[in-house]
Amino acid sequence: MELLDVRFIFLCRSTHINGEGHSPLVLRMIYRGQRKDIFTGLYCDKRDWDSSAQKVFAVEKNAAGLNKNLGLIIHKARRCFEELQFSGSTFSIDELADKIRGKEQVPVSLVEYIEQCNEKINRRVDVDITKGTFVKYRTCLMHIQDFLDREHKTRKFPLHSMDGKFLEKFFYYLRTEKNIAHNTAVKYMKSIRTLIYAAVKDGLIRRDPFADFKMKSKPVFREYLSLDEISQLQDALLESKDLDRIRDIFLFACYTGLAYSDIKQLRGTHIIQDRDQTWFIRKPRQKTGQESIIPLLPVAIRILQKYSLTSDIRSISWHVSANQKMNQRLKIIGSAARISKILHMHLARHTFATTITLTNGIPIETVSSMLGHASLKQTQHYAKIIAGKVKLEMAKINSLFS
């Protein structure tokens, strides 16, 4: 009873006997070096079983009925195997067994699954995630759709067929065909891993495909402004109030380390005055929910006073433009300040971590708390930047003390 690379045989199990002294008939499947037994629910006397003919001897009174049922079972097993084989996707012996038992799940395609996840994520926008986070997941879906169109000529790729080889090919596709930078491609893969983890947990995928796919971001240099560049920025003559407002918001980020999304969310309730009259910001980060506690420097207080409706800095009222618009205007501002570096909102956060705090001896643990990092590891790359800068500066005077 062979069908390509699968074999179906019936066994009569003498080790299991029911109350009538009969043994169960079992369907054994052998597929790609693996085997699995399925109980048929049929029984016969061990002495009446013809193993070579794979049926019950005719002398048994119920032989005709039993043999008919055995025929139906083997026919169904072959049909199930053919359906799985011609579906075009790989499958395991367990999936074949489930299909024969009638327990197979409705196939869920990878694209359908990610679309469902994106719908759930979209409902969380402005609740516990940002619009930018949703856009990231939506972009992941678009890349996967393009990859499936190119690599598999279909978007009906089964979710349960995703494995390490699929992920390796997809990552290579992002790097080559899409010309996406290594670290950006890694971020997309991490977003996909977040979604797939839920599928593994829910049993939609039997084995975590990321167990066979390793990825690691490459170290990158994070630019920041020096004190001289901050002074240039502060002193630059700008042509409009709009540019002046955006400069002030950027500088406020330089002096507080707040990310763009957290500045956009900043309210008077986040600004607190201590008993000793010192001001600080206490706010959970939009991205992680980790609380940031940031003492306000005098220069940051002056910026808040400029945009407060009253003498109380908690009555702050300023318009924070869309991030894309902010970054576009910052390029103009950087040019006016004669700064060669490309200004963007996240550069201000790097500046706070390096120039404002670590360079001035603030302990890394304190900086990590102010930045709202979930772990010290996230802050350590700023310390490496400082160490690298010290090394370069010392190299300049090597000849003086040789």
C-alpha positions as CSV (number, residue, x, y, z in Angstrom):
1,M,0.0,0.0,0.0
2,E,2.6,2.5,-1.1
3,L,2.0,6.0,-2.4
4,L,5.1,7.8,-3.6
5,D,7.1,8.4,-0.4
6,V,4.4,7.4,2.1
7,R,3.4,3.9,3.3
8,F,0.2,2.9,5.0
9,I,-0.1,-0.5,6.7
10,F,-2.6,-2.0,9.2
11,L,-1.4,-3.7,12.3
12,C,-3.3,-5.9,14.8
13,R,-2.1,-4.9,18.3
14,S,-2.0,-8.0,20.5
15,T,-0.7,-5.9,23.4
16,H,-4.1,-4.2,23.7
17,I,-7.1,-6.4,24.2
18,N,-10.7,-5.3,24.9
19,G,-13.3,-7.1,27.1
20,E,-14.2,-9.5,24.3
21,G,-10.6,-10.6,23.9
22,H,-10.2,-8.8,20.6
23,S,-7.2,-6.6,19.6
24,P,-7.4,-3.2,18.0
25,L,-6.5,-2.6,14.3
26,V,-4.1,0.3,13.9
27,L,-3.2,2.3,10.7
28,R,0.6,2.9,10.6
29,M,1.9,5.7,8.5
30,I,5.6,5.8,7.4
31,Y,6.6,9.2,5.9
32,R,10.1,10.5,5.3
33,G,11.7,8.3,7.9
34,Q,9.0,8.9,10.5
35,R,6.1,6.7,11.6
36,K,2.9,7.3,13.4
37,D,0.0,5.0,14.4
38,I,-3.7,5.9,14.3
39,F,-6.3,3.8,16.1
40,T,-9.0,2.9,13.6
41,G,-11.6,2.0,16.3
42,L,-11.9,-1.5,14.7
43,Y,-11.2,-4.8,16.6
44,C,-10.7,-8.4,15.6
45,D,-9.4,-11.6,17.1
46,K,-5.6,-11.8,16.6
47,R,-6.0,-15.2,15.0
48,D,-8.3,-13.9,12.4
49,W,-6.0,-11.2,11.1
50,D,-4.1,-11.8,7.8
51,S,-1.1,-9.4,7.9
52,S,0.1,-10.3,4.4
53,A,-3.3,-9.6,2.8
54,Q,-4.0,-6.7,5.2
55,K,-7.5,-7.9,6.0
56,V,-9.5,-10.1,8.2
57,F,-9.9,-13.8,7.3
58,A,-13.3,-14.5,5.7
59,V,-14.1,-17.1,8.4
60,E,-14.7,-14.3,10.9
61,K,-18.4,-13.5,11.1
62,N,-17.9,-9.8,10.8
63,A,-15.1,-10.0,8.2
64,A,-17.0,-8.4,5.4
65,G,-17.9,-5.3,7.4
66,L,-14.5,-5.0,8.9
67,N,-12.7,-5.3,5.6
68,K,-15.0,-2.8,4.0
69,N,-14.2,-0.2,6.7
70,L,-10.5,-0.9,6.4
71,G,-10.8,-0.2,2.7
72,L,-12.6,3.1,3.4
73,I,-9.9,4.1,5.9
74,I,-7.0,3.4,3.5
75,H,-8.8,5.3,0.7
76,K,-9.3,8.3,2.9
77,A,-5.6,8.2,4.0
78,R,-4.4,8.2,0.4
79,R,-6.8,11.0,-0.5
80,C,-5.6,13.1,2.5
81,F,-2.0,12.6,1.5
82,E,-2.6,13.6,-2.1
83,E,-4.4,16.7,-1.0
84,L,-1.5,17.8,1.2
85,Q,1.0,16.9,-1.4
86,F,-0.7,18.8,-4.2
87,S,-1.2,21.9,-2.0
88,G,2.3,22.9,-2.9
89,S,3.4,23.3,0.8
90,T,5.5,21.1,3.0
91,F,3.7,19.2,5.8
92,S,4.6,16.9,8.6
93,I,3.5,13.4,9.5
94,D,1.5,14.9,12.4
95,E,-0.4,17.2,10.0
96,L,-1.2,14.2,7.8
97,A,-2.5,12.3,10.9
98,D,-4.6,15.2,11.9
99,K,-6.1,15.5,8.4
100,I,-6.9,11.7,8.4
101,R,-8.6,12.1,11.8
102,G,-10.5,15.1,10.5
103,K,-8.8,17.4,13.0
104,E,-6.9,19.6,10.6
105,Q,-7.3,23.3,11.1
106,V,-8.5,25.6,8.5
107,P,-5.4,26.8,6.6
108,V,-4.3,30.3,7.6
109,S,-2.1,32.1,5.2
110,L,0.8,34.2,6.4
111,V,-0.6,37.4,4.7
112,E,-4.1,36.8,6.2
113,Y,-2.6,36.4,9.7
114,I,-0.5,39.5,9.5
115,E,-3.5,41.5,8.1
116,Q,-5.5,40.4,11.2
117,C,-2.7,41.4,13.5
118,N,-2.4,44.8,11.8
119,E,-6.1,45.4,12.3
120,K,-5.7,44.8,16.0
121,I,-2.6,47.0,16.2
122,N,-4.4,49.8,14.3
123,R,-7.1,49.9,17.0
124,R,-4.4,50.5,19.6
125,V,-3.0,53.6,17.9
126,D,-3.0,56.6,20.3
127,V,-4.0,54.2,23.1
128,D,-0.7,52.4,23.9
129,I,1.2,52.6,20.6
130,T,2.0,55.4,18.2
131,K,0.9,55.8,14.6
132,G,4.6,55.3,13.6
133,T,4.5,51.8,15.2
134,F,1.5,50.8,13.2
135,V,3.1,52.1,10.0
136,K,6.1,49.9,10.7
137,Y,3.9,46.8,10.9
138,R,2.0,47.8,7.8
139,T,5.3,48.2,5.9
140,C,6.3,44.7,7.1
141,L,3.1,43.4,5.5
142,M,3.8,45.1,2.2
143,H,7.4,43.7,2.1
144,I,6.1,40.2,2.8
145,Q,3.4,40.5,0.0
146,D,6.1,41.7,-2.5
147,F,8.4,38.8,-1.4
148,L,5.7,36.2,-1.8
149,D,4.8,37.6,-5.2
150,R,8.4,37.3,-6.4
151,E,9.6,34.2,-4.6
152,H,6.4,32.0,-4.5
153,K,4.2,33.5,-7.1
154,T,1.3,33.5,-4.6
155,R,0.2,35.3,-1.5
156,K,-1.5,32.1,-0.2
157,F,1.6,30.9,1.6
158,P,0.5,28.9,4.6
159,L,1.4,30.4,8.0
160,H,2.4,27.0,9.4
161,S,5.0,26.6,6.7
162,M,7.1,29.5,7.8
163,D,10.5,28.3,8.9
164,G,14.1,29.4,9.3
165,K,14.8,29.1,5.5
166,F,11.8,31.3,4.7
167,L,13.1,34.0,7.1
168,E,16.7,33.8,5.7
169,K,15.4,34.3,2.1
170,F,13.1,37.1,3.2
171,F,15.9,38.9,5.1
172,Y,18.2,38.5,2.0
173,Y,15.3,39.9,-0.2
174,L,15.0,43.0,2.1
175,R,18.8,43.6,1.9
176,T,19.2,43.0,-1.8
177,E,16.0,43.6,-3.8
178,K,14.6,46.3,-1.5
179,N,18.1,47.7,-0.8
180,I,17.2,48.2,2.9
181,A,20.1,48.8,5.4
182,H,21.1,45.9,7.6
183,N,19.9,47.4,10.9
184,T,16.6,48.5,9.4
185,A,16.0,45.0,8.0
186,V,16.7,43.6,11.4
187,K,14.1,45.9,12.9
188,Y,11.5,44.6,10.4
189,M,12.4,41.0,11.2
190,K,12.0,41.8,14.9
191,S,8.5,43.2,14.2
192,I,7.6,40.0,12.4
193,R,9.0,37.9,15.3
194,T,6.6,39.8,17.6
195,L,3.6,38.7,15.5
196,I,4.8,35.2,14.9
197,Y,5.4,34.6,18.6
198,A,1.7,34.9,19.2
199,A,1.0,32.4,16.3
200,V,3.4,29.9,17.9
201,K,1.8,30.5,21.3
202,D,-1.7,29.9,19.9
203,G,-0.5,26.7,18.1
204,L,-0.9,28.0,14.6
205,I,2.8,27.2,14.1
206,R,4.2,24.1,15.6
207,R,7.8,25.3,16.0
208,D,9.1,28.8,16.4
209,P,10.8,29.6,13.0
210,F,13.0,32.2,14.6
211,A,14.7,29.4,16.5
212,D,16.6,28.6,13.3
213,F,17.2,32.2,12.2
214,K,19.7,34.4,14.0
215,M,19.9,38.2,13.5
216,K,21.9,40.9,15.1
217,S,22.2,44.6,14.6
218,K,25.5,46.0,13.5
219,P,27.0,48.7,15.8
220,V,26.5,52.2,14.4
221,F,27.8,55.6,15.3
222,R,25.0,57.8,16.7
223,E,25.7,61.4,15.9
224,Y,25.0,64.2,18.5
225,L,25.6,67.9,18.8
226,S,28.6,69.4,20.6
227,L,28.2,72.3,23.0
228,D,29.6,74.6,20.3
229,E,27.0,73.4,17.8
230,I,24.2,73.9,20.4
231,S,25.4,77.5,20.8
232,Q,25.4,78.0,17.0
233,L,21.9,76.7,16.9
234,Q,20.7,79.0,19.7
235,D,22.3,82.0,18.1
236,A,21.2,81.4,14.5
237,L,19.0,84.1,13.0
238,L,15.8,82.5,11.6
239,E,13.4,83.9,9.1
240,S,10.1,83.0,10.8
241,K,8.3,82.3,14.1
242,D,7.5,78.8,12.8
243,L,11.2,78.0,12.5
244,D,11.9,79.6,15.9
245,R,9.2,77.4,17.5
246,I,10.6,74.2,16.0
247,R,14.2,75.2,17.1
248,D,12.9,75.7,20.6
249,I,11.2,72.3,20.7
250,F,14.4,70.7,19.3
251,L,16.5,72.4,22.0
252,F,14.0,71.4,24.7
253,A,14.6,67.8,23.5
254,C,18.3,68.3,23.7
255,Y,18.0,69.5,27.4
256,T,15.5,66.8,28.5
257,G,16.2,63.7,26.3
258,L,12.5,63.4,25.5
259,A,11.7,61.6,22.2
260,Y,9.4,63.3,19.7
261,S,6.3,61.3,20.6
262,D,6.8,62.2,24.3
263,I,7.2,65.9,23.6
264,K,4.0,65.8,21.5
265,Q,2.2,64.2,24.5
266,L,3.7,66.5,27.1
267,R,1.1,68.1,29.3
268,G,1.2,70.3,32.4
269,T,0.3,67.3,34.5
270,H,3.7,65.8,33.6
271,I,5.6,68.8,35.0
272,I,6.0,68.7,38.8
273,Q,7.6,71.0,41.3
274,D,9.3,69.5,44.3
275,R,9.3,70.8,47.8
276,D,12.7,72.5,47.3
277,Q,11.2,74.4,44.3
278,T,13.0,72.3,41.7
279,W,11.1,71.3,38.6
280,F,11.1,68.0,36.9
281,I,9.2,66.0,34.3
282,R,7.7,62.7,35.3
283,K,6.2,60.8,32.4
284,P,5.9,57.3,31.0
285,R,7.5,56.9,27.6
286,Q,5.0,56.4,24.8
287,K,7.2,53.7,23.2
288,T,7.8,51.4,26.1
289,G,5.7,52.7,29.0
290,Q,8.9,53.0,31.1
291,E,8.7,56.0,33.3
292,S,11.2,58.9,32.7
293,I,12.1,61.2,35.6
294,I,14.0,64.3,34.3
295,P,15.1,67.3,36.4
296,L,14.6,70.4,34.3
297,L,17.7,72.5,33.6
298,P,17.2,76.3,33.8
299,V,17.5,76.6,30.0
300,A,14.7,74.1,29.6
301,I,12.5,76.0,32.1
302,R,13.1,79.2,30.1
303,I,11.8,77.5,26.9
304,L,8.7,76.3,28.8
305,Q,8.1,79.8,30.1
306,K,8.2,81.2,26.6
307,Y,5.3,79.0,25.6
308,S,3.2,79.0,28.8
309,L,-0.1,80.9,28.9
310,T,0.7,82.1,32.4
311,S,3.7,82.5,34.7
312,D,3.3,78.9,35.6
313,I,5.3,76.7,33.2
314,R,2.6,74.0,33.6
315,S,0.3,76.1,31.4
316,I,2.5,75.2,28.4
317,S,0.8,75.6,25.1
318,W,2.8,75.0,21.9
319,H,2.1,73.3,18.6
320,V,4.2,70.2,17.9
321,S,4.1,69.6,14.2
322,A,4.2,66.2,12.6
323,N,7.6,64.5,12.9
324,Q,8.3,64.5,9.2
325,K,7.5,68.3,9.0
326,M,9.7,68.9,12.1
327,N,12.6,67.1,10.5
328,Q,12.2,69.0,7.2
329,R,12.3,72.3,9.0
330,L,15.2,71.2,11.1
331,K,17.3,70.8,8.0
332,I,16.7,74.4,7.1
333,I,17.5,75.5,10.7
334,G,20.7,73.5,10.7
335,S,21.8,75.1,7.5
336,A,21.0,78.6,8.9
337,A,23.1,77.7,12.0
338,R,26.0,76.4,9.7
339,I,25.9,73.0,11.2
340,S,27.1,70.3,8.8
341,K,25.2,67.5,10.6
342,I,21.7,66.7,9.5
343,L,19.3,67.7,12.3
344,H,16.4,65.5,13.2
345,M,14.4,65.1,16.4
346,H,16.1,61.9,17.5
347,L,19.5,63.6,17.3
348,A,18.4,65.8,20.2
349,R,17.9,62.7,22.3
350,H,21.4,61.5,21.4
351,T,22.7,65.0,22.3
352,F,21.1,64.8,25.8
353,A,22.6,61.4,26.5
354,T,26.1,62.4,25.4
355,T,26.9,66.1,25.4
356,I,24.5,67.2,28.2
357,T,24.8,64.3,30.6
358,L,27.5,61.5,30.2
359,T,30.2,64.0,29.1
360,N,29.5,66.0,32.2
361,G,30.0,63.0,34.5
362,I,26.3,62.1,35.1
363,P,26.3,58.3,36.0
364,I,25.1,56.0,33.3
365,E,22.4,54.6,35.6
366,T,21.0,58.1,36.1
367,V,21.0,58.8,32.4
368,S,19.3,55.5,31.7
369,S,16.5,56.4,34.2
370,M,16.0,59.9,32.6
371,L,15.9,58.4,29.1
372,G,13.3,55.9,30.2
373,H,15.3,52.9,29.1
374,A,14.0,49.5,30.1
375,S,17.6,48.2,30.7
376,L,21.0,49.7,31.1
377,K,22.2,47.9,28.0
378,Q,20.1,50.4,25.9
379,T,22.1,53.3,27.4
380,Q,25.6,51.7,27.1
381,H,26.1,52.5,23.4
382,Y,26.1,56.2,24.4
383,A,28.9,55.4,26.9
384,K,30.8,53.7,24.1
385,I,30.5,56.9,22.0
386,I,32.0,58.9,24.8
387,A,34.8,56.4,25.3
388,G,35.6,56.5,21.6
389,K,35.7,60.3,21.6
390,V,38.1,60.3,24.6
391,K,40.4,57.9,22.7
392,L,40.4,60.1,19.6
393,E,41.1,63.3,21.7
394,M,44.0,61.6,23.6
395,A,45.5,60.4,20.3
396,K,46.0,64.1,19.3
397,I,48.4,64.6,22.1
398,N,50.3,61.4,21.9
399,S,53.2,63.1,20.1
400,L,53.6,65.6,23.0
401,F,54.4,62.9,25.5
402,S,56.1,60.3,23.4
